[in-house]
Amino acid sequence: IEGELVTAQLTVAVRTIPVTASDYMVDHVMVLHDITELKQKDRERVIKDTLVKEVHHRVKNNLQTVAGLLRLQQRRSRMPEVKAILNESIARIASIALVHEYLSQDDLGVVDSKELAENLLSNTLQSMLDPEKRIAAEVICPKPLTLPSAQATSAALVINELLQNTVKHAFSGRQEGKVSLRLDDNGEGVVLSIHDNGIGLPEGFSPKTDGNLGWQIINTLVSEDL
């Protein structure tokens, strides 16, 4: 029989063990173990986890508020170029908010890579794709993969930038297309690849000289964060 004896300052684990017949007038042995410190550490861990999840939840809400303010500004603007820039900024903020949403629900501090990629792909198609175009999209992840919170945030921004470039430029002049996002574990890390059957990059295109802000963001995040 096992139980606990709890007081204001002390927690003791109590275990009662039956004893077989012997020369002694004892039929049970009671073992006491002071677990006060272990219980205190457990309580501290629960409190810390709760606080961390609450912080992620509030960060997510704050980011969504910022995105909402930018949407209001986007609607008021009459300049297509400004609208496009604001839309890209909203998508970047939303991708970070998505990571914090996962972290606010998960006790492990890691993010499911496939689920994150699927949501980013869905959000990009909904926010940027011309309704008249028919683009088939899929996420391929042969086995479960997770990323720590810091890497998940950087990866989400990279995926967002790549998908935005694909949806914005790959199917210019076309009504149909396919986009595939694949995640693989090569033993040393996670390999991300995005494929489409669109028009391709212009001849002689170089990300270093011809790339826009999105390319710079991708390069910085990959080389410095990932």
Secondary structure, 3 states (H helix, E strand, C coil): CEEEEECCCCEEEEEEEECCCCCCCCCEEEEEEECHHHHHHHHHHHHHHHHHHHHHHHHHHHHHHHHHHHHHHHHHCCCHHHHHHHHHHHHHHHHHHHHHHHHHHCCCCEEEHHHHHHHHHHHHHHHHCCCCCEEEEEEECCCCCEEEHHHHHHHHHHHHHHHHHHHHHHCCCCCEEEEEEEEEECCCCEEEEEEECCCCCCCCCCHHHHCCHHHHHHHHHHHHHC
